[in-house]
Amino acid sequence: MSGAATAARRVDCAELAGHLLRTQRAARRIVAIAGAPGAGKSTFVERLRACIDQGARGRAAVVAMDGFHYDDRVLGLRGDRARKGAPHTFDVDGLAALLARLRADDGRDIAVPVFDRSLEIARAGADIVPASARLILVEGNYLLLDEKPWDALRPSFDVTIMLDVPRATLVERLTARWRGYGMDDAALRAKMDGNDSINIDTVLSRSVRADFSVDNG
């Protein structure tokens, strides 16, 4: 359990959706939903959007940090292919630019990238945040990371949430994920020990306190 999560106000999905709807005004707000690899961020954010839709359909839109993965070719040229998913393997400046566009709320739809895990590549313009969306739910591992360049994102967020999941559960989920992709035992150990476990500990130990935490174990 991370210190960032334990210091935050504990809520469940329905309570969180209710709070966001009760406190929403005309201005667009950007909500950060962070958590370690395996915390279930994409599943949770869709559940949160569904809860919000029950009170105000179409109010929320989702943006995933994973859309800003560097391509495998770029990672290979930089010698970072084995560390894909680590903080330095994302286009943080690109994400910051998108957050600025979302914050501008200028009445235009905005195209956003989406990471396609079946292809292991980010697809540009794969989703649209409509101009009408008032709550932008941004999910990703490192949104609350307290180190450069990630810490420059924090002023963009009006509300911050950390998904709290025991470390052992994170490891179990990631192990099951990679086995599902046909990874053998040797490759799985190398991936977990050389990358995923490091990324888990980075999020758990170096994230700032969130406004809210959600038990997602």
N, C-alpha and C positions, 0 to 999 in steps of 0.2 A: 504494500500500500504506500502510495507516495505522500510526502508531506504536503504537497500542493493540494491533494485531494482531501486529506484529513482535516485541514484547516478551513475548508469551504463549507457552505451551508448545504446540508444533505437534502436532496429532493428526488422524487421519482419522475418518470416521463410526463405523467398527467399533471403533476404539480408544476413542473417546469413550463409546460405548454400554457397552463392557466396563468402563470406569472407573466410570461411573455405577452400574452393577449391582453391581460389587465393593464399592463404598463405601456402598451404600444400607443404611440401618437401618430400623427400624420407622417412624420419624418421616417425614412428608412433606417432600420437598425441592422447591424452586423453582429452575429452571434458566433463565437468561436467554440467549437466542440473538439477538445483535445483528448488524447489517450495514447497509451503505448501501442506498438504493433500487437495485434491480436485482441485489442480491447473491444472490438465490435462497433467501431465508430460509424461505418457506413450503414450497418443494420439499425443502430440506434437512431441515427439522424433521420432515416426514413420513417421510423416509428414516431419520432418527435414531429415530423412534418404531418403525419397522419393525425396525430393528436391535435395539432394546430388546425388542420383542415376541418375537424369536427366543430370547432368554434368559428372559424372564418376561412372558408375554402379559398384556396389560391393565394392566401396571404404570404406563405413561406416558399422560398426556393433554396435549393441546395447547391453548394460549390465544394468540390473536393480538392484538397491540397495535392493529392496524387496526380492530378492533371498537369502538374508542373514538374514531374519526373524528367530528368535529363534522359534522352534517348540512349539505348544501349551502345550505339556507335560512338556517341560523345563520351560515355563512361569508359569505353574501351580505350579510346585515344588518351584519356586522362589517367588510365590505370586504376579506375575506380569500379570496374564492372562487378567485382566480388562484394563491393560495399553498397550496391544498389539499395536504396531505402534509407541510407544514413543521412544525417542532416545536410551534408555538403553535396548530396547528389540531386538536389532540387534547385529549380530556378526561383529563388526567393524574391528576387527583384521583379520577376514576371508576376508572381502572386501579389506582391505589393502594388504593382501597377493596376492589376485587376481590382483589388480592394479599393483603390482610389477612384476608379471608374464607378464601382458600385456605390461608393459613398457620395459621389457627385449627384446621383439620383436625378439625371437630366431629362427624364421622360422617354428614354430610348431603351429598347431591348438590348441585352448584352450577351454576346456569344462567349461561352466558356469551354475550356478543354476538359476532357474526361479521359482517365486512364483506362485502357482496355487490357485487362489482365490476360485475356485469351491470346492477345497479340504481344503483350509486354511492351506496349507503346501508348503514349498519350495522343489522343486524336483531337486536333484543334477544331473549335466550333462544333463540338459534338452535343452540346446542350445550350439552352437559352435561358437566361434569367429575364423574365418579363419585366417591363417597366412598372407594372402594377404590384410587384412583389415588395412587401414592406419588411419582412423578416428574412434576412439572408443567413442561412445556416451553413457555416464554413466548417468542414471537418478535416482533421489531419493530426498526425503524430506530434508535430513540433510547433504548433501554433502558440504555445505558451512557454517555449524554450527560452531560458534566461541567458542567452548568449548570442553574439552577433553572427549573422545579420538578422536572425529570427526575432530578436527583441524589438526591432524597429516596426514589426507588425502590430504590436499591442495597442498603440493608440487608435488603430482602425476598428477595434472591437468594442462594442457597447456592453456586451454581456459575455462572460467567459464560463465555460463548463469543462470539468475534467471527469472522464469516465474512470471509475475506480475498480480495478480488477486485480486479484491476487497474482503475484508474479508466476506462481506455479500454473495457474489457469492460463495465463498468456502463453507460456511455453507449450502447454498441452494443445491449445488452439492452433498455434503456428505449426506444431509438429503434424497435426491432423491435416492442416491446409496443404503442406508440402507433400505429404504422403498422397493426398488426393490428386496431386499433379504428377504422380508416378516417380517421385524422388526416392532413390535407394538409401539405405542406412548410412553409408559413408558420405554421400553428398548431403544428406540431411544433417548429420553431425557437423560437417564443415560449415554449412550455412548457418546453423543455429549458433555454434561457438564463435564463428568468425564474423558474424554480422548481426543476426536477429537479437541475440542475447545482449549484445553491446547496445543496440538501438533501444531495447526495452529499458535497460538501466539508465540510458541517457534521459529518456522521458521521465522515468520515475524519480530521478535524483536531481534533475536540472530544470524542472518546470516551475514557474511561479505559481503562487496560490490562485486558484480560480474563484469566481464568485459563487459557483455552485458545484457540487459533486454528485454523481449518480453512480450507485452500485450497479455495475454491469457484469458482475462475475457469474 
